[in-house]
Amino acid sequence: MMFFRRSAQQDTGAKKPGLFARLKSALGATKDNLVARIETVLSTHPAVDDALLEELEGVLLGADLGVRATSRIMDDIRDLRKKQAVKTPEDVRAVIRQQLLAMLDTGKGATPGAAPVGQQVWMVVGVNGTGKTTTVGKLAARLSQEGNKILICAADTFRAAAIEQLAVWAERSGADMVKSKSGADPSAVLHDALSAAASRGSDIVIIDTAGRLHTRSNLMQELEKMRRVAGRKVSGAPHEILLVIDATTGQNGLAQAREFMKTTGVTGLIVTKLDGTAKGGVLFGIVQELKIPVRFIGIGEAIDDLLEFTPEDFVDSLFSESPPHPAPAAPL
């Protein structure tokens, strides 16, 4: 469960002007690869027949939804067709939209407007190249703007560039930062950061961790050690373990999520680079298989291009040109 303060504007439910338009624009390539191709199939088949279903299944698999997510959608359509609850391509479109939205509902979303309960510790994990360190900086900026006192822990001590990059982000966001020299013990840096956070009255500590694939076993052991250190220093820590996934990697992102789930106990996802890929459909497949909620999405390089994720906005932005249709119900 995620807890953080919100600004007065957010408390009233107001959204940043143009937020939906920004999301729609960023997801343009994914929309073309998924929804536009679905629309093409539906428009060329006047009836819901086997040919339509076969072609539709190929489109869903080709859009990086993955086998499980695709099977869920197709099984539902076929079941409703047998019950004569799906009779037209418009009915099929409605079922797809409903199922995509349902996939993103894990029942583990953030509690809107919840106040922080004590000091929060968030670990950010992921392989190198996913935009993890940049995401930590953007997350610090976002949470600072919402009224939190943030401390960044630079625990990716194996990359001097990561520490330097975080220092720039910390200055931009007004966050405190605890770092050490390159090659230092990450758990020791974390211990010092949590002590500093307690003395400074920080609300949220965000930990940037290493992400070296070539030493995967050692990496996972180090992350587990950091979890134990956090738990000893702060009750219930880490309160969030956020896995950063690069959307451009498609199904490889699902493989990465499985690896980190085994050891780190991921509580949420941050999906980056959605503005530069047609493979955003992988988001549905990951959530469907692993039941991990998406917390944030990255749609650009600017400091405010990390958006809090809401399933409704995401699906609506993909289907924005298609008016919503009520999903057909099976006859009683």
Secondary structure, DSSP 4 states (H G I P E B T S, - for coil): -------HHHHTT---TTHHHHHHHHTHHHHHHTHHHHHHHHHT-SS--HHHHHHHHHHHHHTT--HHHHHHHHHHHHHHHHTT---SHHHHHHHHHHHHHHHT--S----TTPPP-S-EEEEEE--TTSSHHHHHHHHHHHHHHTT--EEEEE--TT-HHHHHHHHHHHHHHT-EEE---TT--HHHHHHHHHHHHHHHT-SEEEEE----GGGHHHHHHHHHHHHHHHHHHSTT--SEEEEEEEGGGTHHHHHHHHHHHHHH---EEEEE-GGG-S-TTHHHHHHHHH---EEEEE-SSSTT-EEE--HHHHHHHHTTTS---PPP----
